[in-house]
């Protein structure tokens, strides 16, 4: 998905300049460990969708990854991360090949239509034997202050401070549709980099549960004790697992 590759590039910029990136990775490891205990299953074969700090967690086998740029792949290599890059056009060869698939940062909201969302859920579910991990905001109870802008994130390192600001423009006719753009403002360099414009659609918990069940899921859990915070905004997202019976 081209849009999500750009989201990953924004994450990459934030991760490279984050002086606390080890803390970010440790928090993602805690999420993985908690989910493994919850489902009584620690996955060996893991697929990550897009670039996120989950790629730096501990896995028993080299992690597989889709929807990341060549720049992100080069960074992973430079950091000594063993990974297997899979082209999206080759995904049909990986039906139920992974114990777990990780698709965070509201992956299923990056869609042009309801059918597009259904297709994306089915495609990701078809890759997982045990469970899919994803994240969503609670759009049903969304605070009006979060509709136009996500909470800005300030990333610091020794060379620069970067402000990440995600803006949202909602469709005037369809309340489920909006566009978003991520701005990266370099304070020391007086620079501006943009990622997007991204076509988005709301995804509700029950909606995702329904789409997942249609794709063969036997369980759907919103983990009340786990929350996810991405690299480019301070909003918390709910951690969700979609379970399969293998």
Secondary structure, DSSP 8 states (H G I E B T S, - for coil): -HHHHHHHHHHHHHHHT-TTHHHHHHHHHHHHHHHHHHTT---SSEEEESS-GGGGS--SS-EEEES--HHHHHHHHHTT--EEE--GGGGGGGTT-EEEEEE-SSGGG--SSHHHHHHHHHHHHTTEEEEEEEEE--GGG--GGGTTB---EEEE-SS-EEEEEEEEEE-SS-TTEEEEEEEEEETTTTEEEEEEEEEEE---HHHHHHHHHHTT-SEEEEEEEEEEE-SS---EEEEEEEE---
